[in-house]
Amino acid sequence: MIPIRLNWQRHTDGFQLRDFRQSNGLTVKIAEPRSRRTDALLHEAINLEDPIVLRLVNCETDADYITFLNRFGALEQKDISTSDEIIGDLEYTLGSFDKPRSGGAVANVIILNVLRDRALSLEGLIKETLWTGRVDTAYRVRFLNELMDHAEVVVHPHFVHAADKMRFVLQAATLFDFMVMEVTAAHEAEAVATSCEHCRRIFLTGSLTGRRSHAKYCSDRCRVAAMRARNAAKEG
Ligand SMILES: [Zn+2]
C-alpha cells in the first residue's frame, strides 16, 4: 500500500471545555484552544498497532475528548478561532459522515457533540465492517466506497525526500480524512476489530496490528491485570 501521510498541527497550550449559550437559551459545550500557538505534527504513515481513529472511538468522557484534541489536534481544520470571535449561534449537523458544519458563518470552534457524533459514526463503521471479519466482501467494498464518497475524503499524491531517497505518498487533507484512511487500511490488511476483555477498549488484531489474530486483550498490561483479577477471585 502507498503510505498515507498527514501534515497536521496541534494547539501548544491545549483546549479547554466551555459552555456556550445560544440565543434560544440552550447551552452547548465547546472545546476551544487556550491560545493561538500551534506545533506542527507529522504522521509519516498509518500505524495499525495504535490507530488514531481508535483513540477517538475509545473516548468516553468529556475529559477524554479534550485529551484527544490536545494530543492529536482537531479533526477538520487546522486553524480554529478562539471564543472572543463567536458572534451569534453555533450551527451544526449530526448523524452522518458528511463534513460537519462545526461552526456558524463566523466561528470555527469544536462543538463537543459534533466530535462525539464523529466518534460514534466511526465506531458504528468499525463495528459494522471490521468486527470478527464475518461481513461479505462485496458488501464491504460497496460500503467503503460509499463511505469515502460521502465523507469526501481527500488525499493528494505527493513526493517526499528523506535520507537521499524519494518516496511517493498520499497526503491526507485533514485528520478526519486520515482516520477514514486508517479504517480502509485496516480492511486492506485484513485486520479484525474486537474489544478488550479487560478494559473494553476497541483494538485491532491480525497482521500489521502487532497482535495475534485471536488476541483477547488490547495490551500486556490488560492481560496481566485480568490474570491477577482471576487469581484474586480464586483466592477470595
Ligand atoms: Zn485492555
Residues whose N, C-alpha, C, O or C-beta is under 5 A from the ligand:
A	BS01	ZN	C196 H198 C199 R200 C218 S219 C222
